[in-house]
Amino acid sequence: TEDLHLSGKQVKFVVTARGMESPRQWQTVVKLTVRAKGGTKRTGQQNWKPSSAVLSQNVPDIIFPWSQLEHPGHLKRQKRDWVIPPINVPENSRGPFPQELVTIRSDRDKNRSLRYSVTGPGADQPPAGIFSINPISGQLAVTKPLDREQRASYHPIDYETSRAFVLTVIAVNQEPLTKGIQLPPQSTATVSITVIDLNESPYFVPNPKLIRQEEGLPAGKVLTVFTAEDPDRYMQQTIRYSKLSDPANWLKIDPLQGQITTVATLDRESPYVKNNMYNATFLASDSGIPPASGTGTLQIYLLDVNDNAPHVFPEEVSICEKPDPNAINITATDTDIDPNTGPFAFELPDSPADIRKNWTITRLNGDYAQLRLKIGTLDDGLYKVPIMIMDSGNPPMSATSDLLVKVCPCDENGDCTSVQAIVAAGLGTGAIIAILLCIIILLRAEGRRQRSHSTPLRLAVGVRLRGQRLYGRIFEFAQLHKFWRRPGLRLSE
């Protein structure tokens, strides 16, 4: 060190602290006032208190001196506060929160109990609550992220709203001073926080966007315009649009204007429509470096039109060749919704002529009708009965659908009992062959069991069809009288 020689009673200079691994720097202005002490010799080496900025790896630690010193003749700071070096905070910071910015402390906090507070816009003034300070450690922190959807409920750090915040940090002495010492109860420092502008994602307004549209709209029709806004008002950027999700491939979007047009007919009965709602997602990308993008959902509520005719249900029924009762109840299905469905009207066609000759249909109510056999008996087999059904839409839709009627001989319980009925039940050739093979296997197994008998046994197989299930059993002809009267049992040697 060297002696400091002053040409005047007061000198002013700037102290700068720079980081070794970052471009940050801190500055503070220091004034030295020289007063005589015990004689006429002037010196500044023992009568001033330093202002320094101590750098740490993550959060700067800034020390500012007390406004006035304990003894006369020492350095005084009057009229203005100490100025803390500017702090840069990027907008859209995602935390974690609170996020520490800097630690500000007085050079007197080691031997005194001090309490720190912060005041100014962004702290205790609108927009309040963005910055806070630890009253004991002096750690200044930002408490909130940028959240565009909650913009109305609080004011986050947003370059487009506030480019800078100027805060005042106050250190208050909590202990009584020694008698005879005159010091102010508090000391202050000014903190300047600059918001750094970052490229933000465009956002659709509203999101999601709901429109109502009748189904059946053909290709080439304009549905709506779905555009996004760019929060970066001070950046000259363009937004381009693209399709992100369109399950049925019904839509396209103009890349510059955001106009949405159909490329296929809208159909409410499509499997991609759930509860009358069709969802498509679009992407908005800006021209920033790097670019930012946001998504928006278009919800199309499809209104039903009567574009589907009703059909008979069930499509297949069974009836005995000598039915008692000789009637079947049927209804209709319609993929449209009310009021384009029931009540339904049922009718038999005029041709072929044997339809009205053999059958008659009677409406029971708005949803059901009864098909009845007019003649006493029908041969075993399959019969197609065409039925015309009309719905209640405006205008109404009608169609003729075939009801497949299986006629078979039945037992007293109304169950089909013949092999022909097996065919009528809709079993394919492979299924019938498999049933016959099972019967052969049963007969062979029984034959091997009976080989020890001196006289060959005559066997029979009983077959019974109940609903869609086939039952079988092997019998000795000598015991047939025990089973002959069993209902539904048909025997063959």
C-alpha positions in Angstrom: 0.0 0.0 0.0 0.9 3.6 -0.5 0.0 6.8 1.3 -3.0 8.6 -0.1 -2.3 12.3 -0.8 -5.3 14.5 -1.4 -5.3 17.9 -3.0 -8.6 18.9 -1.5 -10.8 18.3 1.5 -13.1 16.0 -0.4 -12.5 13.4 -3.1 -14.9 11.2 -5.0 -14.2 8.0 -6.9 -16.0 4.9 -8.3 -15.3 1.4 -7.0 -16.1 -1.4 -9.5 -16.4 -5.1 -8.8 -16.2 -7.5 -11.8 -16.8 -11.2 -11.9 -14.1 -13.5 -13.2 -16.4 -15.8 -15.1 -19.3 -13.6 -16.1 -19.7 -10.1 -17.7 -21.5 -8.8 -14.6 -20.0 -5.8 -12.8 -21.0 -3.7 -9.8 -20.1 0.0 -9.1 -20.6 2.3 -6.2 -19.5 5.9 -5.7 -17.3 6.7 -2.7 -16.7 10.2 -1.3 -13.8 10.9 1.1 -13.9 13.9 3.4 -10.7 14.8 5.2 -10.8 16.2 8.7 -8.1 17.1 11.1 -7.6 14.6 14.0 -5.4 15.6 16.9 -3.4 18.0 14.8 -3.2 19.5 11.3 -2.0 16.4 9.5 -4.6 15.2 7.0 -5.0 11.6 6.1 -7.8 9.5 4.6 -6.4 6.1 5.4 -8.2 5.7 8.8 -11.3 7.9 8.4 -13.4 6.1 5.7 -15.5 3.1 5.3 -15.5 1.1 2.1 -18.3 0.0 -0.2 -17.7 -3.3 -1.8 -19.3 -5.9 -4.0 -18.4 -9.5 -3.1 -19.1 -12.1 -5.9 -20.2 -15.6 -5.2 -20.8 -18.5 -7.5 -24.6 -18.2 -7.7 -26.0 -15.2 -5.9 -24.0 -11.9 -5.5 -23.4 -10.7 -2.0 -23.4 -6.9 -1.9 -22.3 -5.0 1.2 -23.3 -1.4 1.7 -22.1 0.9 4.6 -24.2 2.4 7.3 -25.4 5.9 6.4 -23.3 7.6 9.1 -20.5 6.5 11.3 -20.2 6.3 15.0 -17.6 9.0 15.7 -17.2 12.5 14.5 -14.7 12.9 11.7 -15.4 9.6 10.0 -17.0 9.2 6.5 -20.5 10.5 6.2 -23.0 9.7 3.4 -25.8 12.3 3.1 -28.6 13.3 0.7 -28.7 10.1 -1.3 -28.7 6.3 -0.7 -26.2 3.7 -1.7 -26.8 2.4 -5.2 -26.7 -1.4 -5.7 -25.4 -2.5 -9.2 -28.2 -3.3 -11.7 -29.6 -6.9 -11.7 -30.9 -8.5 -14.8 -33.8 -10.9 -14.6 -35.2 -12.8 -17.7 -38.9 -12.8 -18.2 -40.7 -16.2 -18.3 -38.4 -17.6 -15.7 -39.8 -21.0 -14.6 -38.2 -21.1 -11.1 -37.9 -22.8 -8.8 -39.5 -20.0 -6.8 -38.6 -18.0 -4.8 -35.6 -17.5 -7.0 -32.7 -15.6 -5.3 -31.3 -12.6 -7.1 -28.8 -11.0 -4.7 -27.9 -10.8 -1.0 -27.8 -7.3 0.3 -26.4 -6.6 3.7 -25.0 -3.8 5.7 -21.4 -3.7 6.9 -22.8 -3.4 10.4 -24.8 -6.6 10.5 -22.0 -8.6 12.2 -22.1 -6.6 15.4 -25.7 -5.4 15.4 -29.1 -7.0 15.0 -30.5 -5.6 11.8 -33.7 -6.2 9.9 -34.1 -5.8 6.2 -37.1 -4.8 4.2 -37.8 -3.8 0.6 -40.2 -1.1 -0.8 -41.2 0.1 -4.2 -43.1 -1.1 -7.3 -43.1 -4.8 -7.4 -42.5 -5.2 -3.7 -45.1 -3.4 -1.5 -46.5 -1.3 -4.3 -48.4 -2.3 -7.4 -47.7 -4.7 -8.9 -47.0 -6.0 -5.4 -45.6 -9.3 -4.4 -43.1 -9.9 -7.2 -40.0 -9.3 -5.1 -39.4 -10.2 -1.4 -36.4 -10.0 0.9 -35.4 -12.2 3.8 -35.6 -9.8 6.8 -32.6 -11.5 8.5 -30.2 -12.6 5.7 -31.0 -9.8 3.2 -31.6 -12.2 0.3 -33.6 -10.5 -2.4 -35.7 -12.9 -4.4 -38.3 -13.0 -7.2 -41.4 -14.9 -6.3 -43.5 -15.4 -9.4 -43.2 -16.7 -12.9 -44.8 -15.4 -16.0 -48.1 -17.1 -16.5 -50.2 -15.6 -19.3 -53.4 -17.4 -18.4 -53.3 -15.8 -14.9 -52.3 -12.3 -16.0 -55.5 -10.8 -14.7 -55.0 -12.1 -11.2 -51.4 -10.9 -10.7 -48.6 -9.0 -12.4 -45.7 -11.3 -13.3 -42.3 -10.3 -14.6 -43.1 -9.4 -18.2 -40.9 -7.3 -20.4 -43.9 -6.0 -22.3 -45.4 -4.7 -19.1 -42.5 -3.5 -17.0 -39.0 -3.3 -18.4 -37.4 -2.3 -15.1 -38.1 -2.1 -11.4 -36.4 0.2 -8.9 -36.5 -0.9 -5.3 -35.2 0.4 -2.0 -33.7 -1.9 0.5 -33.9 -0.7 4.1 -31.7 -2.0 7.0 -33.1 -1.1 10.4 -31.1 -1.3 13.7 -33.0 -3.4 16.2 -30.8 -2.7 19.2 -30.5 0.5 21.3 -27.4 2.6 20.6 -24.7 3.3 23.1 -25.3 6.5 25.0 -23.8 9.5 23.2 -23.7 7.9 19.7 -25.9 9.6 17.2 -26.9 7.4 14.3 -30.0 7.2 12.1 -32.2 4.2 13.0 -31.9 2.9 9.5 -29.9 2.9 6.3 -31.1 2.4 2.7 -29.8 1.1 -0.6 -31.3 1.4 -4.1 -31.7 -1.7 -6.3 -32.4 -1.5 -10.0 -33.8 -4.7 -11.6 -33.9 -4.9 -15.4 -36.2 -7.3 -17.2 -34.6 -9.1 -20.1 -36.8 -9.6 -23.1 -37.1 -13.3 -24.3 -39.0 -14.8 -27.2 -42.4 -15.9 -26.0 -44.7 -18.4 -27.5 -47.7 -17.3 -29.5 -51.1 -18.1 -28.0 -54.5 -18.7 -29.5 -57.5 -16.7 -28.4 -59.8 -18.2 -27.3 -58.3 -21.6 -26.5 -60.2 -23.9 -27.0 -62.4 -22.3 -29.6 -65.9 -23.8 -29.9 -68.1 -23.6 -33.0 -71.4 -25.2 -33.9 -71.9 -26.6 -37.3 -74.5 -28.9 -39.0 -73.1 -32.2 -40.2 -73.0 -32.8 -43.9 -71.0 -29.7 -44.7 -69.1 -30.6 -47.9 -65.5 -30.1 -48.8 -64.2 -26.6 -49.7 -66.4 -24.7 -47.2 -64.8 -22.2 -44.7 -65.5 -23.1 -41.1 -63.8 -20.3 -39.1 -60.6 -18.3 -38.6 -58.4 -19.4 -35.8 -55.5 -17.1 -35.1 -52.9 -16.6 -32.4 -51.4 -13.5 -30.8 -47.7 -12.8 -30.2 -46.9 -11.4 -26.8 -43.6 -10.0 -28.0 -44.9 -6.6 -29.1 -41.5 -5.1 -29.5 -40.2 -7.9 -31.8 -41.1 -7.7 -35.5 -42.2 -11.4 -36.0 -44.5 -13.3 -38.3 -46.7 -16.2 -37.3 -47.3 -19.3 -39.4 -50.0 -21.9 -38.9 -50.1 -25.6 -39.4 -52.3 -28.6 -38.6 -51.1 -30.7 -35.6 -54.0 -33.1 -35.1 -57.0 -33.9 -37.3 -58.1 -37.5 -36.7 -60.6 -37.7 -39.5 -58.6 -35.5 -41.9 -61.5 -33.2 -42.5 -59.7 -29.8 -42.2 -56.9 -27.6 -43.5 -55.6 -24.2 -42.3 -54.2 -21.3 -44.2 -50.5 -20.9 -43.1 -50.7 -17.1 -43.0 -54.3 -16.2 -42.3 -55.4 -19.0 -40.0 -58.5 -19.7 -42.1 -59.8 -23.2 -41.6 -61.5 -24.9 -44.5 -63.1 -28.4 -44.9 -61.5 -31.0 -47.2 -64.1 -33.7 -46.5 -67.7 -33.9 -45.5 -68.4 -33.5 -41.8 -70.2 -36.6 -40.4 -71.6 -36.6 -36.8 -71.8 -40.4 -36.9 -68.0 -40.8 -37.5 -66.1 -42.8 -34.9 -63.9 -39.8 -34.4 -66.8 -37.8 -33.0 -67.4 -38.2 -29.3 -70.7 -36.8 -27.8 -71.3 -34.8 -31.0 -67.8 -33.1 -30.5 -64.9 -33.2 -33.0 -61.5 -31.9 -31.8 -58.7 -30.7 -34.0 -55.4 -29.1 -32.8 -53.4 -26.4 -34.7 -49.9 -25.0 -34.2 -48.8 -21.4 -34.3 -45.0 -20.7 -34.8 -43.2 -17.4 -34.8 -40.1 -16.3 -36.6 -37.9 -15.7 -33.6 -34.5 -17.2 -33.1 -35.0 -19.7 -31.7 -38.6 -19.9 -32.8 -41.4 -20.3 -30.3 -44.7 -22.1 -30.8 -48.1 -22.6 -29.2 -51.0 -24.9 -29.7 -54.8 -24.3 -30.0 -57.7 -26.6 -30.0 -60.8 -26.2 -32.3 -63.9 -27.9 -31.0 -66.6 -28.5 -33.6 -70.0 -29.3 -32.1 -71.8 -31.2 -34.9 -75.6 -30.7 -35.1 -77.5 -33.8 -36.3 -79.4 -33.8 -39.5 -81.6 -36.7 -40.6 -79.2 -38.5 -42.9 -79.5 -42.1 -41.8 -82.4 -44.5 -42.3 -83.5 -46.9 -39.6 -82.8 -50.7 -39.8 -84.6 -53.7 -38.2 -83.2 -55.1 -35.0 -82.5 -57.8 -34.2 -81.4 -59.0 -37.7 -82.0 -62.7 -37.0 -84.8 -64.5 -35.1 -85.9 -68.1 -34.6 -89.4 -69.5 -34.8 -90.8 -73.0 -34.6 -92.5 -74.6 -37.7 -95.6 -75.0 -35.6 -95.3 -71.8 -33.5 -97.3 -71.3 -30.4 -97.3 -68.4 -30.0 -96.6 -67.6 -33.6 -95.3 -64.0 -33.1 -92.0 -62.2 -32.8 -91.3 -58.7 -31.4 -88.9 -56.5 -33.4 -87.6 -52.9 -33.1 -85.4 -50.6 -35.1 -82.0 -48.9 -34.8 -81.1 -45.4 -36.0 -77.6 -43.7 -35.7 -79.3 -40.3 -35.8 -80.4 -38.7 -32.5 -83.7 -37.2 -31.4 -85.8 -35.9 -33.1 -84.5 -37.8 -36.2 -85.2 -41.3 -34.8 -88.4 -42.8 -33.4 -91.3 -43.2 -33.3 -90.9 -45.6 -36.2 -93.4 -46.9 -38.7 -93.2 -50.6 -39.7 -94.6 -52.1 -42.9 -94.3 -55.2 -45.1 -93.7 -54.6 -48.9 -96.2 -55.6 -51.6 -93.7 -57.9 -53.3 -92.9 -60.6 -53.4 -96.5 -61.7 -52.9 -95.8 -64.6 -50.5 -94.5 -62.1 -47.9 -97.9 -60.6 -47.1 -99.4 -64.1 -47.7 -97.3 -65.7 -45.0 -96.7 -62.8 -42.6 -98.3 -59.9 -41.0 -96.8 -57.0 -38.9 -98.5 -54.9 -36.2 -97.1 -51.8 -34.6 -97.0 -52.1 -30.8 -95.8 -48.6 -29.9 -93.4 -46.0 -31.3 -90.4 -48.3 -31.0 -91.7 -51.9 -31.3 -93.7 -54.0 -33.8 -94.8 -57.6 -33.8 -94.2 -60.0 -36.8 -96.8 -62.8 -36.9 -97.0 -66.0 -39.0 -100.4 -66.0 -40.8 -100.4 -69.7 -41.9 -100.4 -72.7 -39.7 -97.0 -74.2 -40.5 -93.8 -73.6 -42.5 -91.1 -76.0 -43.6 -87.7 -76.0 -41.9 -85.2 -73.5 -43.3 -84.2 -69.9 -43.5 -86.6 -67.1 -44.6 -85.9 -63.5 -45.5 -88.7 -61.2 -44.5 -88.2 -57.6 -45.9 -89.5 -54.9 -43.6 -89.9 -51.2 -44.4 -89.1 -48.9 -41.5 -89.5 -45.1 -41.5 -88.3 -42.6 -38.8 -89.8 -39.3 -37.6 -87.2 -36.9 -39.0 -88.0 -33.9 -41.1 -88.0 -35.0 -43.8 -88.3 -38.6 -42.7 -85.8 -41.3 -43.9 -86.9 -44.8 -44.7 -85.3 -48.1 -45.8 -86.1 -51.7 -46.3 -84.0 -54.2 -44.4 -84.2 -58.0 -44.3 -85.1 -59.9 -41.2 -83.6 -63.4 -41.2 -86.2 -65.9 -39.8 -85.0 -69.4 -38.9 -87.8 -72.0 -38.9 -87.2 -75.3 -37.2 -89.1 -78.2 -35.5 -89.3 -77.7 -31.8 -89.9 -79.7 -28.7 -92.5 -78.8 -26.1 -90.1 -76.2 -24.6 -89.8 -74.4 -27.9 -86.3 -75.6 -28.6 -85.1 -76.6 -32.1 -84.4 -80.4 -32.3 -83.2 -81.3 -35.8 -79.9 -81.2 -37.6 -81.5 -79.0 -40.2 -82.0 -76.5 -37.3 -78.3 -76.6 -36.7 -77.8 -75.4 -40.2 -80.5 -72.8 -39.7 -78.8 -71.6 -36.6 -76.1 -70.2 -38.7 -73.4 -72.8 -38.0 -70.9 -73.1 -40.9 -69.9 -76.3 -42.6 -66.7 -76.5 -40.5 -68.7 -76.3 -37.3 -71.1 -79.0 -38.4 -68.2 -81.3 -39.4 -66.5 -80.7 -36.0 -69.8 -81.8 -34.3 -69.9 -84.9 -36.4 -66.3 -85.7 -35.6 -67.0 -85.4 -31.9 -69.8 -87.9 -32.3 -67.6 -90.4 -34.1 -64.9 -90.1 -31.4 -67.5 -90.8 -28.7 -68.7 -93.9 -30.6 -65.2 -95.2 -31.0 -64.3 -94.7 -27.4 -67.5 -96.5 -26.3 -66.7 -99.3 -28.8 -63.3 -99.9 -27.4 -64.7 -100.1 -23.9 -67.2 -102.7 -25.0 -64.8 -105.0 -26.9 -64.6 -107.5 -24.0 -68.3 -108.4 -24.6 -68.9 -111.6 -26.7 -72.0 -110.0 -28.4 -71.5 -106.6 -30.1 -73.7 -103.9 -28.7 -75.9 -101.7 -30.9 -75.4 -98.1 -29.9 -77.2 -94.9 -30.6 -76.4 -91.1 -30.2 -78.9 -88.7 -28.7 -78.7 -85.1 -30.0 -80.4 -82.1 -28.5 -80.0 -78.4 -29.5 -81.0 -75.9 -26.9 -80.5 -72.3 -28.1 -77.0 -72.2 -29.6 -75.6 -75.2 -27.6 -75.6 -78.8 -28.7 -76.0 -81.7 -26.3 -75.2 -85.4 -27.0 -75.2 -88.7 -25.3 -74.5 -92.4 -26.2 -77.2 -95.0 -25.5 -77.6 -98.8 -25.9 -80.6 -99.7 -28.0 -81.8 -102.0 -25.2 -82.2 -99.0 -23.0 -84.0 -96.7 -25.5 -87.3 -97.2 -23.9 -86.0 -95.3 -20.9 -85.2 -92.2 -22.9 -87.6 -92.3 -25.8 -90.1 -90.1 -24.1 -87.4 -87.6 -22.9 -88.4 -84.2 -24.5 -86.1 -83.0 -27.3 -84.3 -86.3 -27.7 -83.9 -87.4 -31.3 -82.1 -90.8 -31.7 -80.3 -92.4 -34.7 -78.7 -95.8 -35.0 
